[in-house]
């Protein structure tokens, strides 16, 4: 429960359990970038607060309507104060990156 960062960068992940983030309230960063083969995000990702979520470099997520909707719900559910700290990187190479801090 004290885990603050989850780095799964370039691990070839194909899936994550839906409840993986339910018992990790202290997460400050979730790094699922590059060379992972995820096609959806765990539903429990909606439970993280004040956390950077990095997902660029995952073609399956880039093409997933469900993953985009999940990230949009997270962005829409955070407070206006937290919204000021949100960064969305629109750089062509990393356009899938969403960072909530």
ROVOKE-360299 format. One line per field, with one value per atom (N, C-alpha, C, CB): z, y, x; residue in one letter. Coordinates in nm, 4 decimals. Glycine has a CB too. Example, Ala and Ser with C-alpha at 12.3 -4.5 7.8 and 13.67 -1.06 7.14 Angstrom:
<atoms>
z	[0.7800,0.7800,0.7800,0.9046,0.7080,0.7140,0.7870,0.5725]
y	[-0.5690,-0.4500,-0.3300,-0.4473,-0.2250,-0.1060,0.0030,-0.0598]
x	[1.3190,1.2300,1.3200,1.1308,1.2850,1.3670,1.2900,1.4084]
residuo	[A,A,A,A,S,S,S,S]
</atoms>
This chain:
<atoms>
z	[0.0000,0.0000,0.0000,0.1176,0.0334,0.0374,-0.0943,0.1451,-0.1955,-0.3254,-0.3821,-0.4228,-0.4232,-0.4785,-0.6294,-0.4137,-0.6854,-0.8297,-0.8830,-0.8645,-0.9941,-1.0636,-1.2019,-1.0713,-1.2265,-1.3552,-1.4286,-1.3370,-1.5374,-1.6219,-1.7649,-1.6141,-1.7759,-1.9017,-1.9841,-1.8762,-2.1082,-2.2026,-2.1462,-2.2430,-2.0849,-2.0267,-2.1106,-1.8895,-2.2155,-2.2979,-2.2355,-2.3272,-2.1396,-2.0733,-2.1744,-1.9692,-2.1562,-2.2418,-2.1648,-2.2998,-2.0321,-1.9514,-1.8070,-1.9581,-1.7360,-1.5921,-1.5258,-1.5617,-1.4045,-1.3356,-1.3154,-1.1991,-1.3307,-1.3182,-1.1823,-1.3430,-1.0781,-0.9434,-0.8961,-0.8457,-0.9834,-0.9440,-0.8658,-1.0668,-0.8977,-0.8332,-0.7121,-0.9335,-0.6828,-0.5712,-0.4356,-0.5650,-0.4161,-0.2846,-0.2906,-0.2316,-0.3849,-0.3985,-0.3952,-0.5305,-0.2821,-0.2747,-0.2777,-0.1503,-0.2566,-0.2496,-0.3804,-0.1434,-0.4883,-0.6154,-0.6606,-0.7218,-0.7025,-0.7583,-0.9063,-0.6813,-0.9524,-1.0937,-1.1369,-1.1212,-1.2533,-1.3194,-1.4580,-1.3262,-1.4849,-1.6122,-1.6899,-1.5900,-1.7904,-1.8760,-2.0196,-1.8728,-2.0355,-2.1683,-2.2463,-2.1561,-2.3776,-2.4752,-2.4697,-2.4593,-2.5834,-2.6085,-2.5186,-2.5940,-2.4586,-2.3908,-2.4915,-2.2588,-2.4716,-2.5669,-2.5043,-2.6198,-2.4189,-2.3546,-2.4553,-2.2385,-2.4441,-2.5282,-2.4442,-2.6104,-2.3122,-2.2212,-2.0903,-2.1979,-2.0178,-1.8865,-1.7800,-1.8660,-1.6650,-1.5576,-1.5134,-1.4377,-1.4804,-1.4373,-1.3118,-1.4126,-1.2282,-1.1038,-1.1253,-1.0153,-1.2493,-1.2749,-1.2450,-1.4220,-1.2470,-1.2154,-1.0674,-1.2524,-0.9852,-0.8416,-0.7999,-0.7667,-0.8917,-0.8546,-0.8550,-0.9519,-0.7597,-0.7476,-0.7414,-0.6224,-0.7986,-0.7936,-0.8384,-0.6524,-0.9505,-0.9997,-1.1452,-0.9838,-1.1810,-1.3216,-1.3867,-1.3384,-1.5009,-1.5743,-1.7122,-1.5837,-1.7415,-1.8683,-1.9495,-1.8462,-2.0670,-2.1472,-2.2933,-2.1411,-2.3296,-2.4699,-2.5156,-2.4933,-2.6466,-2.7041,-2.6963,-2.6371,-2.6734,-2.6699,-2.7827,-2.5307,-2.8982,-3.0119,-2.9789,-3.1292,-2.8976,-2.8613,-2.7847,-2.7789,-2.6962,-2.6218,-2.7112,-2.5017,-2.8004,-2.8900,-2.9731,-2.9819,-3.0085,-3.0924,-3.0124,-3.1892,-2.8807,-2.7956,-2.7540,-2.6716,-2.7987,-2.7585,-2.6081,-2.8351,-2.5551,-2.4121,-2.3283,-2.3798,-2.3670,-2.2915,-2.2976,-2.3465,-2.4135,-2.4260,-2.3379,-2.5725,-2.3337,-2.2492,-2.1012,-2.2767,-2.0622,-1.9232,-1.8840,-1.9019,-1.9683,-1.9382,-1.9370,-2.0399,-2.0267,-2.0263,-1.8975,-2.1479,-1.8496,-1.7242,-1.6074,-1.6968,-1.6066,-1.5004,-1.5064,-1.5127,-1.6259,-1.6401,-1.5981,-1.7842,-1.6299,-1.5976,-1.4511,-1.6826,-1.3809,-1.2420,-1.1418,-1.2102,-1.1877,-1.0925,-1.0668,-1.1444,-0.9541,-0.9140,-1.0053,-0.7685,-1.0061,-1.0898,-1.0455,-1.0852,-0.9167,-0.8675,-0.9239,-0.7134,-0.9219,-0.9776,-1.1293,-0.9407,-1.1911,-1.3362,-1.3795,-1.3837,-1.2960,-1.3296,-1.3375,-1.2276,-1.2658,-1.2655,-1.3684,-1.1303,-1.4410,-1.5376,-1.6626,-1.5715,-1.7140,-1.8360,-1.9381,-1.8112,-2.0561,-2.1673,-2.2732,-2.2216,-2.3087,-2.4059,-2.5448,-2.3772,-2.6279,-2.7633,-2.8671,-2.7973,-2.8229,-2.9140,-3.0018,-2.8363,-3.1301,-3.2233,-3.1798,-3.3632,-3.1296,-3.0907,-2.9631,-3.0726,-2.8767,-2.7482,-2.7254,-2.6350,-2.8308,-2.8192,-2.7299,-2.9550,-2.6990,-2.6134,-2.4662,-2.6475,-2.4372,-2.2972,-2.2233,-2.2888,-2.1141,-2.0256,-1.8904,-2.0182,-1.8355,-1.7057,-1.6115,-1.7147,-1.5045,-1.3995,-1.2815,-1.3648,-1.2312,-1.1153,-1.0014,-1.1508]
y	[-0.1213,0.0000,0.1278,-0.0002,0.1186,0.2381,0.2670,0.2243,0.1860,0.2046,0.3412,0.0923,0.4189,0.5521,0.5578,0.6521,0.4669,0.4668,0.3243,0.5312,0.3096,0.1819,0.2025,0.1282,0.1430,0.1561,0.0227,0.1997,0.0214,-0.0967,-0.0554,-0.1600,0.0207,0.0761,-0.0343,0.1910,-0.0512,-0.1479,-0.2898,-0.1046,-0.3339,-0.4683,-0.5694,-0.4629,-0.5247,-0.6160,-0.6582,-0.7366,-0.5816,-0.6137,-0.6264,-0.5063,-0.7267,-0.7410,-0.7098,-0.8827,-0.7169,-0.6829,-0.6580,-0.7961,-0.5939,-0.5698,-0.6057,-0.4200,-0.6594,-0.6902,-0.5628,-0.7581,-0.5748,-0.4577,-0.3897,-0.4976,-0.4638,-0.4063,-0.3685,-0.5041,-0.3669,-0.3456,-0.2160,-0.3451,-0.1110,0.0183,0.0439,0.1288,-0.0476,-0.0283,-0.0130,-0.1440,-0.0837,-0.0809,-0.0101,-0.2232,0.0812,0.1581,0.3078,0.1207,0.3565,0.4961,0.5985,0.5159,0.5544,0.6491,0.6653,0.6064,0.6057,0.6161,0.7610,0.5338,0.7969,0.9299,0.9204,1.0014,0.8000,0.7814,0.6385,0.8148,0.6298,0.5018,0.5156,0.4638,0.4381,0.4473,0.3181,0.4744,0.3250,0.2107,0.2366,0.1805,0.3169,0.3595,0.2514,0.4797,0.2673,0.2022,0.0506,0.2541,-0.0063,-0.1495,-0.2385,-0.1865,-0.1843,-0.2678,-0.2939,-0.1997,-0.3989,-0.4366,-0.4288,-0.5772,-0.3304,-0.3116,-0.2632,-0.2127,-0.3127,-0.2636,-0.1979,-0.3778,-0.2106,-0.1425,-0.1170,-0.2259,-0.0216,0.0116,-0.0520,0.1660,-0.0867,-0.1432,-0.0429,-0.1841,-0.0915,-0.0007,0.0754,-0.0779,0.0163,0.0814,0.2016,-0.0178,0.2263,0.3444,0.4722,0.3453,0.4602,0.5755,0.6143,0.5454,0.5271,0.5530,0.6244,0.4240,0.6465,0.7133,0.8644,0.6740,0.9312,1.0763,1.1367,1.1159,1.2549,1.3250,1.2349,1.3766,1.1711,1.0721,1.1007,0.9301,1.0872,1.0966,0.9624,1.1369,0.9665,0.8448,0.8589,0.8206,0.7744,0.7812,0.6569,0.7928,0.6765,0.5623,0.5706,0.5505,0.6682,0.6815,0.5628,0.8128,0.5403,0.4315,0.2962,0.4237,0.2945,0.1712,0.1761,0.1521,0.1185,0.1267,0.0749,0.0494,-0.0296,-0.0844,0.0151,-0.2100,0.0916,0.1941,0.3118,0.2421,0.3467,0.4593,0.4358,0.4816,0.3108,0.2777,0.2340,0.1695,0.2374,0.1899,0.3045,0.1198,0.2980,0.3970,0.3883,0.3757,0.2662,0.2463,0.3138,0.0959,0.2980,0.3600,0.5122,0.3130,0.5668,0.7120,0.7626,0.7517,0.6886,0.7279,0.7214,0.6371,0.6194,0.6089,0.7312,0.4792,0.7672,0.8817,1.0115,0.8912,1.0238,1.1428,1.1512,1.1415,1.0369,1.0368,1.0807,0.8966,1.0346,1.0753,1.2256,1.0003,1.2766,1.4206,1.5002,1.4549,1.4505,1.5228,1.5123,1.4720,1.4142,1.3954,1.4674,1.2494,1.5174,1.5834,1.7258,1.5829,1.7784,1.9121,2.0176,1.9393,2.1350,2.2431,2.2827,2.3651,2.2714,2.3021,2.2026,2.3005,2.0742,1.9722,1.9873,1.8312,2.0330,2.0511,2.1484,2.1005,2.2472,2.3434,2.2767,2.4560,2.1663,2.0953,1.9838,2.0392,1.9612,1.8535,1.8929,1.8152,1.8003,1.8242,1.7211,1.8169,1.7671,1.6766,1.7108,1.6891,1.6145,1.6377,1.6113,1.5488,1.7135,1.6995,1.6857,1.8179,1.6679,1.6453,1.5253,1.6224,1.5321,1.4260,1.2899,1.4590,1.2841,1.1565,1.1014,1.1711,1.1878,1.1421,1.1905,1.1896,1.1958,1.2532,1.1722,1.2664,1.0469,0.9653,0.9876,0.8197,1.0655,1.0822,1.1721,1.1410,1.1246,1.2036,1.2012,1.1483,1.3164,1.3252,1.3978,1.3963,1.3330,1.3976,1.4063,1.3196,1.5280,1.5352,1.6061,1.6053]
x	[0.0789,0.0000,0.0831,-0.0898,0.2120,0.2958,0.3653,0.3983,0.3408,0.4039,0.3667,0.3625,0.4668,0.4423,0.4601,0.5342,0.5389,0.5611,0.5544,0.6971,0.4844,0.4769,0.5359,0.3294,0.6506,0.7181,0.7087,0.8671,0.6359,0.6253,0.6604,0.4816,0.7655,0.8145,0.8791,0.9151,0.8339,0.8904,0.8958,1.0294,0.7880,0.7857,0.7087,0.7261,0.6416,0.5644,0.4321,0.6456,0.3846,0.2572,0.1440,0.2223,0.0618,-0.0561,-0.1838,-0.0632,-0.1784,-0.2963,-0.2544,-0.4029,-0.3433,-0.3284,-0.4607,-0.2880,-0.4578,-0.5836,-0.6665,-0.5555,-0.7960,-0.8830,-0.8728,-1.0258,-0.8418,-0.8395,-0.6985,-0.9006,-0.6016,-0.4618,-0.4393,-0.3746,-0.5127,-0.4886,-0.5788,-0.5078,-0.6694,-0.7626,-0.6940,-0.8578,-0.5857,-0.5199,-0.3853,-0.5009,-0.3713,-0.2473,-0.2791,-0.1731,-0.3290,-0.3737,-0.2609,-0.4533,-0.1376,-0.0265,0.0497,0.0682,-0.0019,0.0683,0.0800,-0.0028,0.1987,0.2226,0.2581,0.3349,0.2952,0.3265,0.2954,0.4740,0.2301,0.2073,0.2690,0.0523,0.3717,0.4431,0.4220,0.5950,0.3371,0.3060,0.3518,0.1550,0.4544,0.4974,0.5712,0.5850,0.5647,0.6520,0.6594,0.7859,0.6307,0.6466,0.5638,0.7885,0.4610,0.3628,0.2520,0.3077,0.1784,0.0746,-0.0641,0.1002,-0.0827,-0.2118,-0.3146,-0.2004,-0.4357,-0.5453,-0.6535,-0.6053,-0.6410,-0.7326,-0.6600,-0.8624,-0.7106,-0.6555,-0.7428,-0.6463,-0.6856,-0.7672,-0.8736,-0.6787,-0.9914,-1.0978,-1.0584,-1.2268,-0.9746,-0.9340,-0.8430,-0.8649,-0.7997,-0.7162,-0.7951,-0.6658,-0.9267,-1.0114,-1.0026,-1.1565,-0.9460,-0.9378,-0.8098,-0.9489,-0.7191,-0.5940,-0.6157,-0.4784,-0.5533,-0.5654,-0.4266,-0.6483,-0.4120,-0.2833,-0.1696,-0.2560,-0.1872,-0.0931,-0.0598,-0.1497,0.0673,0.1049,0.0763,0.2552,0.0095,-0.0222,0.0410,-0.1782,0.1390,0.2102,0.1754,0.3645,0.1176,0.0743,0.1185,-0.0752,0.2004,0.2367,0.3214,0.3120,0.3196,0.3970,0.3294,0.5279,0.1987,0.1203,0.0174,0.0504,0.0504,-0.0433,-0.1822,0.0115,-0.1904,-0.3215,-0.4062,-0.3047,-0.3426,-0.4160,-0.4510,-0.3343,-0.3606,-0.3844,-0.5106,-0.2628,-0.5342,-0.6490,-0.7706,-0.6117,-0.7608,-0.8697,-0.9612,-0.8137,-1.0839,-1.1836,-1.2060,-1.3171,-1.2087,-1.2319,-1.1225,-1.2382,-0.9973,-0.8868,-0.8959,-0.7500,-0.9272,-0.9413,-1.0548,-0.9662,-1.1645,-1.2779,-1.2398,-1.3999,-1.1626,-1.1186,-1.0351,-1.0373,-0.9409,-0.8550,-0.9350,-0.7410,-1.0316,-1.1175,-1.1988,-1.2115,-1.2498,-1.3258,-1.2374,-1.3846,-1.1140,-1.0215,-0.9997,-0.8863,-0.9731,-0.9504,-1.0727,-0.9132,-1.1912,-1.3142,-1.3538,-1.4264,-1.2998,-1.3401,-1.2502,-1.3423,-1.1372,-1.0477,-1.0941,-0.9028,-1.0543,-1.0968,-1.0362,-1.0579,-1.0960,-1.0436,-0.9035,-1.1369,-0.8744,-0.7404,-0.6394,-0.7372,-0.6751,-0.5870,-0.5773,-0.6372,-0.6853,-0.6853,-0.5768,-0.8218,-0.5487,-0.4445,-0.3084,-0.4415,-0.2895,-0.1628,-0.1557,-0.1375,-0.2644,-0.2670,-0.1918,-0.4099,-0.1163,-0.0411,-0.0861,0.1134,-0.1213,-0.1480,-0.0462,-0.2962,0.0351,0.1402,0.0851,0.2635,0.0790,0.0265,0.1370,-0.0606,0.2593,0.3701,0.3355,0.5039,0.3623,0.3244,0.3785,0.3744,0.5014,0.5594,0.4971,0.7084,0.4476,0.3956,0.2534,0.4851,0.1746,0.0413,-0.0519,-0.0194,-0.0149,-0.0994,-0.0699,-0.0822,0.0319,0.0730,-0.0253,0.2155,-0.0722,-0.1564,-0.0882,-0.3046,-0.0643,-0.0003,-0.0932,0.1364,-0.1293,-0.2063,-0.1133,-0.3394,-0.0896,-0.0001,-0.0666,0.1299]
residuo	[X,X,X,X,X,X,X,X,X,X,X,X,X,X,X,X,X,X,X,X,X,X,X,X,X,X,X,X,X,X,X,X,X,X,X,X,X,X,X,X,X,X,X,X,X,X,X,X,X,X,X,X,X,X,X,X,X,X,X,X,X,X,X,X,X,X,X,X,X,X,X,X,X,X,X,X,X,X,X,X,X,X,X,X,X,X,X,X,X,X,X,X,X,X,X,X,X,X,X,X,X,X,X,X,X,X,X,X,X,X,X,X,X,X,X,X,X,X,X,X,X,X,X,X,X,X,X,X,X,X,X,X,X,X,X,X,X,X,X,X,X,X,X,X,X,X,X,X,X,X,X,X,X,X,X,X,X,X,X,X,X,X,X,X,X,X,X,X,X,X,X,X,X,X,X,X,X,X,X,X,X,X,X,X,X,X,X,X,X,X,X,X,X,X,X,X,X,X,X,X,X,X,X,X,X,X,X,X,X,X,X,X,X,X,X,X,X,X,X,X,X,X,X,X,X,X,X,X,X,X,X,X,X,X,X,X,X,X,X,X,X,X,X,X,X,X,X,X,X,X,X,X,X,X,X,X,X,X,X,X,X,X,X,X,X,X,X,X,X,X,X,X,X,X,X,X,X,X,X,X,X,X,X,X,X,X,X,X,X,X,X,X,X,X,X,X,X,X,X,X,X,X,X,X,X,X,X,X,X,X,X,X,X,X,X,X,X,X,X,X,X,X,X,X,X,X,X,X,X,X,X,X,X,X,X,X,X,X,X,X,X,X,X,X,X,X,X,X,X,X,X,X,X,X,X,X,X,X,X,X,X,X,X,X,X,X,X,X,X,X,X,X,X,X,X,X,X,X,X,X,X,X,X,X,X,X,X,X,X,X,X,X,X,X,X,X,X,X,X,X,X,X,X,X]
</atoms>
